[in-house]
Structures are given as C-alpha cells and as structure tokens.
Amino acid sequence: MSNSVYQINKGINQSIEFKGLKAQYIWYLGGGVVSLMILFAVMYIIGLPSLLCVGFIGTAGTFLVFKIYKMSNQYGEYGMMKALAKKQVPKCIRVYSRAIFLQI
C-alpha cells in the first residue's frame, strides 16, 4: 500500500486579512479610496488648482489610512460592531406603572 499525501488546509473559517487590515476594514478602506477619487474629480472639475487638489486628497488619504488601521487594530474583526451594539442597549429600564405586571 502506498503512502497517501494529504493537504492540510490551514486557516479555514478565518477572517480575511490583507496587510494587517481585518475583515470589513478592507471594504472601508476601498470605499474611502473611491470616495477620495470622486472628490478629486469634483474638485478638479470645479476648477481648483491641481496641486491644491492633490495636496488635499493626499492629506485626507493619509488620515483615512491611519484611522482605518487604528480601528482595525483597536477593535479587530467584530469589536466595532459589538461596541456600536453596546451603545444601543439601555443602561436601565424604568417602569412607572404596575399595569404591565398585572397583565402577566
């Protein structure tokens, strides 16, 4: 009987990661870059000097990249969704009437 060689698929069910960006932050960065390109086109069509457009878009793009990398490292794959969901939960529930308990 010959020996069989099996491949081991490591990383199954792992979140996608690209150059340190995890999961949905890749999409956030892509959307930010597309919006910066549209903003550059609008600024150029309006008639602003091209050097001013490039400088502003470069600064905004740098801020965008640093901010998204910071959020990716701070929250991780699901952390930001959990933090936003936690803000939606009320700190306490107040009932001013006994009627709700009498209906039970």
C-alpha distance (Angstrom), angle and dihedral (degrees) to the residues before:
residue distance angle dihedral
M1 . . .
S2 3.82 . .
N3 3.75 122.9 .
S4 3.79 114.3 -103.3
V5 3.78 121.0 -139.0
Y6 3.78 115.4 -144.2
Q7 3.76 125.0 -167.8
I8 3.77 117.0 -131.5
N9 3.79 113.1 -141.0
K10 3.77 104.5 -149.2
G11 3.74 120.0 -169.8
I12 3.78 99.1 33.9
N13 3.83 111.5 161.2
Q14 3.80 90.1 13.1
S15 3.77 119.3 134.8
I16 3.77 117.3 -105.0
E17 3.79 115.2 -98.7
F18 3.80 128.7 -170.6
K19 3.81 121.1 -176.2
G20 3.80 91.7 -29.1
L21 3.81 97.0 -44.4
K22 3.77 112.9 120.6
A23 3.81 130.3 -149.3
Q24 3.82 114.7 -51.2
Y25 3.80 95.0 12.3
I26 3.81 88.9 76.7
W27 3.81 88.0 61.1
Y28 3.81 91.4 45.9
L29 3.80 90.8 53.9
G30 3.81 91.6 46.7
G31 3.80 91.8 50.0
G32 3.79 90.5 47.5
V33 3.80 92.3 51.8
V34 3.82 91.8 48.9
S35 3.81 91.1 49.1
L36 3.82 90.3 49.2
M37 3.80 89.6 52.2
I38 3.80 90.6 51.5
L39 3.81 90.5 47.0
F40 3.81 90.2 51.3
A41 3.81 90.9 51.3
V42 3.81 91.6 49.6
M43 3.81 92.5 48.0
Y44 3.81 91.2 48.3
I45 3.82 92.9 47.7
I46 3.81 91.0 49.7
G47 3.78 87.5 59.0
L48 3.78 104.7 -109.0
P49 3.81 114.7 152.3
S50 3.79 111.5 -87.1
L51 3.81 93.0 -128.3
L52 3.80 89.9 56.5
C53 3.82 90.4 48.3
V54 3.80 92.7 49.9
G55 3.81 92.2 46.3
F56 3.79 93.8 49.7
I57 3.81 94.3 44.5
G58 3.81 91.1 46.2
T59 3.80 91.8 51.7
A60 3.80 92.6 45.2
G61 3.81 91.0 46.5
T62 3.80 91.9 51.2
F63 3.81 90.6 49.7
L64 3.82 90.0 47.6
V65 3.81 94.0 51.7
F66 3.81 94.2 46.8
K67 3.81 92.3 46.3
I68 3.81 94.1 49.2
Y69 3.82 92.9 46.2
K70 3.81 89.0 49.6
M71 3.82 91.7 51.4
S72 3.81 91.1 46.1
N73 3.80 92.0 52.9
Q74 3.82 94.6 40.6
Y75 3.79 100.3 46.7
G76 3.80 105.3 21.0
E77 3.78 123.7 -160.5
Y78 3.81 101.6 -30.8
G79 3.80 103.0 6.2
M80 3.80 98.1 98.8
M81 3.80 92.3 50.5
K82 3.80 89.2 49.7
A83 3.81 91.7 48.8
L84 3.81 91.7 50.0
A85 3.82 91.0 46.8
K86 3.80 91.2 49.4
K87 3.82 89.8 57.3
Q88 3.82 89.5 57.2
V89 3.81 94.1 57.0
P90 3.82 112.4 92.2
K91 3.79 116.7 -120.4
C92 3.80 91.6 -133.9
I93 3.79 140.1 -4.1
R94 3.77 117.5 -129.7
V95 3.77 123.1 -161.1
Y96 3.79 116.4 -169.0
S97 3.78 96.6 -178.9
R98 3.79 135.0 57.4
A99 3.81 91.2 -146.9
I100 3.79 94.2 94.3
F101 3.81 91.2 55.3
L102 3.80 93.5 45.3
Q103 3.83 90.4 56.7
I104 3.80 92.7 57.7
